Amino acid sequence: MSGAGVTTSIRRFIGADDIPVDTPRVPAREAAEDELSKPMYHENDPNLLQRGLNRFWEWLGSLFDSVGDGAPGGPLGVVALVLIVVGLAVALWWRLGTPQRTVRSADALFGTSTRSADTHRTAAETHADAGRWTEAVQERMRAVVRTLEERALLDPRPGRTADEAAAEAGRPLPQHAVRLRAAARVFDDVTYGGRTADEQAYVTLRTLDLDLMAAKPVLAGTARGADA
């Protein structure tokens, strides 16, 4: 049916019963393309999704064929390479853990916790004794901020971030402002950035905590009197 339709269409286009030998190629090709473009010839064609899947599987098959031809041991070599890659991926996941989200709520410093500074400090030491330095750093930073709140150097405020706490505490404790900002960055890195803390990071933060417990604030009135 399709061949006859194409032939009839070509004959109709050139206006003759028989196709002469010297029929121009371009008009004949255009007539054939016009005839074959009719829906009746494409009723059973696969849809766009199916065509895409067919192309994908063809590409994947050719990829494995080419790799299998070039890999030592042929197809068995390909299987061995895949197993090696999977093993490396599992080892990395086991070593680094599940990737952390980079965006969290602003109240992640304390969440819903209302524990005291000493409670956070004890939790930090427990984590440190077990070598869980990331958790130890987080709890020690919470102890630092909670201590400043308990000393009335910071107003207790839900949702305060470590950066905000460091900036606010730097005003009554200017001699420790730089270290406070550095501690806040470490807390953000391990809490939001997915980094892992080490012993040195915890020791630095613990030293800051102990220094702040003995630090005397510079009050605004005292500073103005000294300037006068």
N, C-alpha and C positions, 0 to 999 in steps of 0.2 A: 504493500500500500504506500509506504513512504517513498520507495524508489519511483513508483509510477507517478505519485504526486509531484515529486521533484521534476521528473521529465516533462509532465504536462505543464507545469508552471514555466519551465524553460521554453517549451514550445510556444506557450501563450505569449511569453515575453518577446520572443523574436518573430512571432506571427507566422509560423510555418509548421507543417505537419511533420516534416523530417528535419533532423538537426544537420545542417550542412557541415562539412568538414572545416570550413573557415569561419565558424562561429567565434565571435570575439570572446576572449576568456573572461574579461572583467565583468561584462553583463551577465554571462552565464553563471559565474561564481556568485554574484549578488543575488540572482534569482534563486539559486540553490540555498543560500543563507537565509533569504527571506522565507522560503518555504519551510526550512527546518526550524525556524524560530517560532513556528506556530505551537500553541499549547498542547495540541494533540500528540506531538512527538515527545513531550516531556512530562506526561502524566505520572509516570512511574520513576522519575528521577529522584534521588535522595535529596532531602531538604538541606538547608545550609549547615545546620548543626551536624548532620550525619556526614556531609562532605568534609567538614572540618575534622571530625573524629577519624574519618578514613585517612585523611592526609597525615594526621598526627601519628596514627599507628604505622602507616607506611614509613614515615620519617624515623620513628623509634626502631622499627625493624631493620631499616637500612643502617642505623647507627650501631646497633648491636652486631649486625653482620660485619661492618667495617672494623669495629673494635675486636670482634672475635677473630677476624682474619689476621689482625696485627698483633694481638696479645699472645704471649707465650702460653701454649697449651690449648689454644683455640677457645671454644665456649667455656670450658672448665676454668680457663684463666680469667675470663670475664667474671664468672661467679666468685672466684677467689678475690678479685679486685673489689667487687661490690661488698663482700663480707669484711674486707679490710677497712673500707670507708665507713661502713656501719659501725664497726668496732671502735674506730677513732672517734666518731660522733658520740657514741655512748660514753667513752672515756672522758671526753671534754665535758659532757653534760654532768657526769658524776663528779668531776673536779670543780667545775664552776657553778654548778647548780642551775636551777631554772632562771632564765633571764628576768630581771626585775622591771617592773613598769617604771617609766621615767617621770610620770606625773602622779602625784598623790595629793590627798587632801591637805589643806593648810594646817590642820590641827594634828598632824602626825607626830609632833614633838611629844605630846602627852596622850593624844587620843582622848579616851574617856576616863583615863586614870586620874585618881586624886591622891596618889601615894605621896608620902613625905620624902624629903631629900635623903634622909638616912635609909629609907627603904630602897630607893633607887640606887644609892651608893652600895648597899649590901648586895643587891642584885648584880651590880656591875662587877664587884669582886668575885662573886660566884661564877659569873661567865668567864672572867679572866683566869681564875684557877683552872677552869676546864679548857682553856685555850680558845674560847669563842670570842675572839677579839672584836668582831663587828658588833655583836650584842653588848659586849662590855663597853665599847665606845658610846653606843646609843644610850645605855643606862647612865653612864657617867655624865653625859651632856645633860640628860634630864635632871640628874642630881645637882649639877651646877646651876641650872635655871631655877629649879625649885628652891635651892638655898637662897638665891637672890630674892625670890618672892617672899620667903619666910623672914628674911632680914629687912623687908620692906624697901629694898632697892629697886624692885620691880613690882608693879601692880599685878596681882593675879589676873590673867586675862585668857580665857579659852580661845584656842585657835592661833595662839602666838607661834610663829615659826622660830627656828634656831637663829636665823639671820636677824630677825626683828629683836629677839632677846639680846643678842650680842650688841646690836647697835644701841639699844636703850640702856643696857648695863654699862656701856662704854662711857656714858656721860658722868655718872657718879664715880666710876672707876677708870679714869682716863689712862692710868698707868698700866692697865691690863686690856685696853681696848683692842690692840692689835692681836693679842693672843686669843681674845674672845671671838674675834672675827675668823681667825684661823680654825678655832675649834668648831665653829658653826659650819665652815666649809667642809671639814672632815665629816661632820654629822650628815650633811647633805649628800656628800659623795657616797657614803655607805648606805644611806637610807633611800635616796632617790636615784642615784647613779649606778647602783648595782655593783659598786666596788667592794673589795674585802679589806677590812682593817687589819693591822698587824699589832704586835706587842708595843712597838715604839709609839704608835699613834695613841694607844691607850695610856701608856706611861706619861706621855706629854699632857694628855687631858686630865689624868689624875693629879699631876703636879699643879696644873692650873686650878683644879678644884680645891686642893689644899691651900694654895696661896690665896684664893678668893675668900676662903673661910676666915682668914686672918687679916684681910685687907680692910683698910679704913676708907670709907667713901669720902669724896670731896664734895661737900654740899655746895649748892648754888650760892647761898648767902656767904659762906666762908670764902668762896672764890672771889666774890665781888669785894669782900672786905680786904682780901689780900691785894687785889688790884688797886684799891684806894690807897 
